[in-house]
Amino acid sequence: MAERRLQVFHAVAKHFSFTKAADALFMTQPAVTFQIRQLEEHFNTRLFDRAHGRISLTPAGVVALEYAERILELSAELDTQMKELSGQMAGPLLIGASTTIAEYLLPQILGEFKAQHPSVVPRLFVANSEAVQSRAAERSLDVGFIEGDSHLPSIAAEVVCDDELQVVCAPEHPLARLEVATPKALMEHAFVSREAGSGTREVIDHYLQKAGFGPDSLQVMMEVGSPEALKGMVATGVGFAIMSRSTVMKEIRLGELVQIPLSPPLIRHLSVVYPRERFHSRLVNSFVQFAKERLVEMHAADVRAAGGRVRA
């Protein structure tokens, strides 16, 4: 029985969708359907119930999934152990990262790590923090980097460094005249928000709740799914946003945006997450340690560069 069939079965079982499994595996949907049909013929039983446009595991499928996860994990461990016995630091490295971390912090880290280990092939999955945690829990990622903390019991999380969020607005916006911004002052202005599931949005909601304001207190005029889109909207003057200081340093220097510290300050964690009770190769452990050290160094450099001068 080919391992590829188990990989395809595992993906369909996790996504409950032939289409999503095909996307995740970079296959066509007919190819996925063919692999599942071959696997069902091999076992002489149905693994999925297909009804009303939805699929679910049959009792046989539930048993097959338990074994498939163990077999695939052992196969991956075998490959890794053989490479490490030969002294290699090579192979795929499956990394997930929230949008902010992936766009502004990880590119430099991945470039430096790749330069030291040319035979390593990093694969970066970019999504919001919620999606990265879900992928890590499914064990389809070796490691993930998220904003905030993880609350999934199947995920181990380590805080790497702190990250300060501040109010961001156009220079002509009324908030730009303030030295510091209180939660109460924010309620009077239109707000451009990140999407649901974003680590940034979750941290902001908790911050406002702690200050005595419910999640619907802000005048949300738009939700956007990336920091770049958020900056573009705010620069037009339609509203303000709350963003990581590290994401807008260039725009601050150019005078396109202004940052105003919050009072009290809004500090969140950047965390590394990975599946609990899973064998971690020397490659994964080396990358995690390297990334943690570089994130701490980059955070310290960011603080030094700001030097308290966070406004244009």
N, C-alpha and C positions, 0 to 999 in steps of 0.2 A: 504493500500500500504506500503510495507516494506521499511524502511529507507535504507536498504542495496542496494536496487535497485537504489535509488537516488544517493547513493555514487558511484555505478558502472557507472551510466549514466554520472554523473559529471566528473569522471575520463576519460571516453572515449571522452566526449565533449572537455575536456581541452587538451588531448594529440592527438586528431584526429587519434587515433589508438587503436584497441582492444588489440594488443600485448603489447604496452607500458602501457595501463591502467591495464592490468593483472599483469605486473611486479610491478607497483606502489602499487597495492592492495594485492600483494602476492597471486594471484589467477591464475588459469589456464585460457587460452584463451577461451576454450569451456564454462567454467563457466561464464565468462563475457558475452559471446554471449547469453547464456541462460537467464541471468538476463535482458539484453536489450530486448530480444524477449518478455519476460513476461511483461516488462514495456510497450512496444508498444501494446501488446494485451490488457493491462489494459486501455490504452487511446484510443484504436482502431484507431491508426494512426502511421505512420512511423515517427521516430524521427531523423533518419539518412538516407542520400542518400549514396548508396554504388555503385561506378562506377569506372572502370579502376584501381582497387586496392587502391582507396582513398575513404575516407568518409567525409561527410560534414553534417552540421545540416540542417534539413528541417525547414520551417517556424514554424512548431509546436515544433520542437526541440529547436529553439531559445527561444521560450516562456517558455518551460519546464526548460531550463537551468537557466533562471532568477529566477524562483520559487525554483528550486532545491538549488541554492546557498543560498537563504534566509532561506529555511527550514533547511538545514544542519547547517547553522551558528546558527540559533535559537536553534536547538536541542543541539548543543555543549554548547551554553550558559546556557541552562537549566540544563544540567548535571553538569556544573561547579558551577552554583549558588547553586544547591542542596547540593553539596559536601561542599561548603564554609559555607553554613548555618549550617551544622553539625559540623563545625570546622575542617574539614579535609584539609590537604594540600596533595592531592593525584591525581593520574591519569596520563595520557600520557602528555609528554612535547615534542613537535615536534620542533626540533632545526636543522637549517642548518648552515653550516660553510664552508668557503673556505678551500682548502687543507692545506695551511700553518697553519691557526688558528686551524683547527681540529686536526692536527697531533702534534702540539707543545705547544698549549696553553689550549685548551678546556678539554683534558682528566683530568688534575688536578682539574679544576674548576667543572666539572661534578661529579667527585668523591667526592669532598668536599660537594657539594650541596646534592648529594644523601645520604651521611652520615647523614646530618642534617634532611633530609626528606625521610625516607626509602620507603614510599608508592608512591613516585613519580617515574614514569617510563620514563626516557628520551629516545628519539629516535633521533639519529643523522644522518642527511643526509649530505654527504661530496661530494663536487663538486667545480668547480671554482666559482669565485665571480658572474659571469654572471648568471650561473645556479641557484645559491642560491637566487639571487634577483628575478629571474623569478618564482621560487617556492613560494617565499614570496608574490609576486604580485598575484599569483593564490590562495593565502590563504591556501595553503597546508602545510605551516609552521607557527608555532606560532611566531618564531623569527629567525633571521639569523645574522651571523657575517661574514663580508666581508672585503677585503683589498681595501682601497680607499673609494670613495664616491659613492652614488647611484644617478642615473639620471632618475629613473623611477618615473613618477608623482603619481603613486598609492602606492608608498613606502615612509614611513617616515624613516629617517636615523639620527642617533646621533653619532658623533665622540666620541670614547671611549678613545683612547690614540694614540700617535705617534709611528711609527716604522721606524727605519733607515735601508736602504738597502745599501749594500756595495759590492764591487768587491770581488769575491771568486775565488781562483785558487789553483793549486797544488804548493807546496813550490819551485819546480824547474822551474815554469813558469816565463817568463821574467817580467810579471807584478808584481811578488812577490818582486822585488827589489825596487819598488816605495814606497815612503812614502804616497803619495796621487795619485789618478788616475783622470785625466781629461777626459771628453767625447772624446776629440780628440785623446788621447793616446789609447783609447779602439778600435778605428777604425782599428788599425794595427794588431789585433789578432782575432782568431776564437772565436765565441761566441756560447754558449749553452743556448738556450732560453726556456722559458715556452711556453705553447700552447696558441693559440688564445682564448680569453675569460677569461684568467687568470688575476686576479687583479694585480699581480706582473708585468706581461707583459704590461698591460695598463699604469701603473705608469712609467715604464721604457721608454715606447714610448713617453709619455708626457714630461718626463725629457729631453730626447734627442732632441725633437722638440724645447723645450724652449732654449736649448743650440745651436740651429741652424743646427741640423742634422736630416734628414728625417728618417722614420722608416726602410728604406732599407739600411741605412748607415753601420750598423754593418754586419760583416761577419758571418752570422748565418750558422753554420755547422750542427745543429741538434735542434729539438724541442722535449721536453719531458713533461710529464703530471703530475709530482709530484716532490716535493723538494728532496725526497730521491733519486730518479733517477737522478736528476740534480746533486746532490753531488757526486754520484757514477761516473758519466761521467767526471766531472771536476777533480776528484781525479786522473784520469788516465793521465791527462796532455793534453788532446786533445783540450782544450779551457778553457775560463773563463766563469763565470756566474755572475749575479747580484742578490743577495739574501738578505733576512732579516737576520740581525745579530743574532737574537735569534735562527735561525734554524741550525746554524753551530757551536755553542759554544763547543759541545763535540769534533767535529773534529779539531777545533782550538787547544783545550787543548792537544789532542793526536798528534798534529803536522802533521795531514793528509792534512789539508787545511790551507790556509792563507787568511786573509781578509785585504783589502786595502780600506780606506775611499775614497769616491768620493769627488771631488772638482768642483763645489759646492756640499754640502751634498745632498743626496737624502732622503727626509723624506716623508713618506706617513701616511695616517690615517688608523686606524682600526675602523670600524664602526659597530654598531648594527642596523639592519633594521627590519621593521615589517609592516604589511599592515595598511594603513591609515583607519580611521573611522571603526575600528573593536573593539568590546568589548574585553578587556584584563582582564583575570582572575587574582585573587590574586597570583596564582601560577606563571603565566607568568611574572607579574610585579615583584614578589619577585626574580625570577631567573635572570631577566634582571638586576635588581639592584645589586644582588650578583655578577654576572659575570662582570659588569662594574667595581665594586670596586676591584675585584681580578685581572682583566686585568691591571688596573692602578698600583696596588701593584707589580705585576709581571714585568711590564715594568720598574718601578723604581728600582727593585732589579737587573734586567738585566743591567741597566745602571751603577749601583754601582759595580756590579761584573766585568764589562768590565773595568771600571776605566781608560779608555783611552788606555788600553792594548788590542787592538783588533787583534794584529798580534801574530803569534806563536813565 
